[in-house]
Amino acid sequence: PGATTFTLQAHERAQNGPYERGDRQADVDLSTSILALRLVHTLRIGETTVAGGFALPWVETESSSRGGAGQHARGLSDLRLGVTAWLINRPASAHYLTLGG
C-alpha cells in the first residue's frame, strides 16, 4: 500500500493473411506495434487495500498488398481506467476476494 508503479509494455506482430479456415483470403501483409503506458497506485482505505490505475495505448498499423498501395495508421487508443478493492486480503492463508471495475 502507498506504492505507485509505472510500466511501459510493448508488443509487435507481423502476419500474412487474412486467412479463413486455413485458406488465404487476400494477398495482404499486416504489421501492428503497440506501446502501453500503465500506472497503478495502491493505497489503504480503512482496512481495505485499493488499487486504481490507467492504461494508455499507442498503436501503429501498416498493411500492404502485392501490386497495390498500403495503408498506415497510428495514434492513441482509448484510455482505460480501473480500480480494484481487496475486500478479503489474507496472504498467509491465500484467501482473497476482490471487487473491480
Secondary structure in CASP SS format (residue, H / E / C, confidence):
PFRMAT SS
TARGET T0000
AUTHOR 0000-0000-0000
METHOD secondary structure of the structure
MODEL  1
P C 1.00
G C 1.00
A C 1.00
T E 1.00
T E 1.00
F E 1.00
T E 1.00
L E 1.00
Q E 1.00
A E 1.00
H E 1.00
E E 1.00
R E 1.00
A E 1.00
Q E 1.00
N E 1.00
G E 1.00
P E 1.00
Y E 1.00
E E 1.00
R C 1.00
G C 1.00
D E 1.00
R E 1.00
Q E 1.00
A E 1.00
D E 1.00
V E 1.00
D E 1.00
L E 1.00
S E 1.00
T E 1.00
S E 1.00
I E 1.00
L E 1.00
A E 1.00
L E 1.00
R E 1.00
L E 1.00
V E 1.00
H E 1.00
T E 1.00
L E 1.00
R E 1.00
I E 1.00
G C 1.00
E C 1.00
T E 1.00
T E 1.00
V E 1.00
A E 1.00
G E 1.00
G E 1.00
F E 1.00
A E 1.00
L E 1.00
P E 1.00
W E 1.00
V E 1.00
E E 1.00
T E 1.00
E E 1.00
S E 1.00
S E 1.00
S E 1.00
R C 1.00
G C 1.00
G C 1.00
A C 1.00
G C 1.00
Q E 1.00
H E 1.00
A E 1.00
R E 1.00
G E 1.00
L E 1.00
S C 1.00
D C 1.00
L C 1.00
R E 1.00
L E 1.00
G E 1.00
V E 1.00
T E 1.00
A E 1.00
W E 1.00
L E 1.00
I E 1.00
N E 1.00
R E 1.00
P H 1.00
A H 1.00
S H 1.00
A C 1.00
H E 1.00
Y E 1.00
L E 1.00
T E 1.00
L E 1.00
G E 1.00
G C 1.00
END
